[in-house]
């Protein structure tokens, strides 16, 4: 347990940030999952829309420091490759 006022405030801030980050990370994961499901599906228009949304969320998360910028780039690259492979097959 924190003893000083400064440590108590730091704990409050930490818990608040953790709650926000968990919500944002969950939203990001949901958008990635929806994009992957759209890519696996047949609708090209829905695939493009979900892909754009996922890329946007990844860029925003990387800019805010929620995830590392290289992780965002890696995930975007993998999504794009899967989209391209799906388009070629279907």
C-alpha atoms as one frame of an Amber mdcrd trajectory, in Angstrom:
protein
   0.000   0.000   0.000   1.197   3.497  -0.760   2.201   5.539   2.254   2.817
   9.003   0.926   0.286  11.287  -0.711   2.375  11.251  -3.868   2.353   7.452
  -3.987  -1.407   7.390  -3.391  -1.978   9.738  -6.300   0.358   7.681  -8.492
  -1.651   4.571  -7.657  -4.935   6.307  -8.529  -3.497   7.479 -11.853  -2.104
   4.044 -12.577  -5.446   2.330 -11.967  -7.289   4.881 -14.106  -4.802   4.506
 -16.968  -4.963   0.721 -16.714  -8.740   0.767 -17.036  -8.583   3.072 -20.066
  -5.842   1.051 -21.731  -7.727  -2.204 -21.198 -10.800  -0.721 -22.878  -8.792
   0.641 -25.805  -6.840  -2.609 -26.226 -10.090  -4.582 -26.201 -11.563  -2.304
 -28.879  -8.426  -2.727 -30.972  -8.534  -6.513 -30.688 -12.226  -6.530 -31.610
 -11.591  -4.473 -34.749  -8.732  -6.811 -35.736 -10.959  -9.838 -35.227 -13.737
  -8.293 -37.321 -11.233  -7.511 -40.080  -9.929 -11.081 -40.078 -13.478 -12.455
 -40.225 -14.344 -10.084 -43.090 -11.216 -11.165 -44.976 -12.229 -14.810 -44.523
 -15.716 -13.986 -45.826 -16.846 -13.275 -49.377 -17.948  -9.628 -49.287 -15.172
  -7.490 -50.783 -16.812  -4.221 -49.739 -17.120  -5.282 -46.100 -13.546  -6.565
 -46.176 -12.243  -3.207 -47.360 -14.269  -1.294 -44.776 -13.151  -3.495 -41.872
  -9.550  -3.464 -43.108  -9.498   0.348 -43.214 -11.011   0.558 -39.738  -8.492
  -1.921 -38.316  -5.567  -0.030 -39.877  -6.910   3.231 -38.467  -7.242   1.731
 -34.978  -3.716   0.295 -35.185  -2.259   3.654 -36.194  -4.121   5.437 -33.403
  -3.014   2.878 -30.824   0.604   3.167 -31.918   0.439   6.968 -31.838  -0.976
   6.912 -28.295   1.660   4.435 -27.123  -0.844   1.669 -26.436   1.176  -0.680
 -28.646   4.634  -0.325 -30.180   4.786   1.208 -33.651   6.595  -1.842 -35.036
   3.858  -4.117 -33.716   1.262  -1.954 -35.444   3.248  -2.124 -38.689   3.602
  -5.904 -38.392  -0.121  -6.406 -37.801  -1.039  -4.093 -40.686   1.336  -5.979
 -42.976  -0.148  -9.335 -41.998  -3.696  -8.069 -42.497  -2.815  -6.662 -45.908
  -1.158  -9.927 -46.947  -4.186 -11.933 -45.830  -6.488  -9.548 -47.696  -4.403
  -9.844 -50.846  -4.302 -13.638 -50.597  -8.060 -13.763 -50.065  -8.696 -11.491
 -53.064  -6.469 -13.639 -55.287  -8.170 -16.855 -54.211 -11.700 -15.516 -54.464
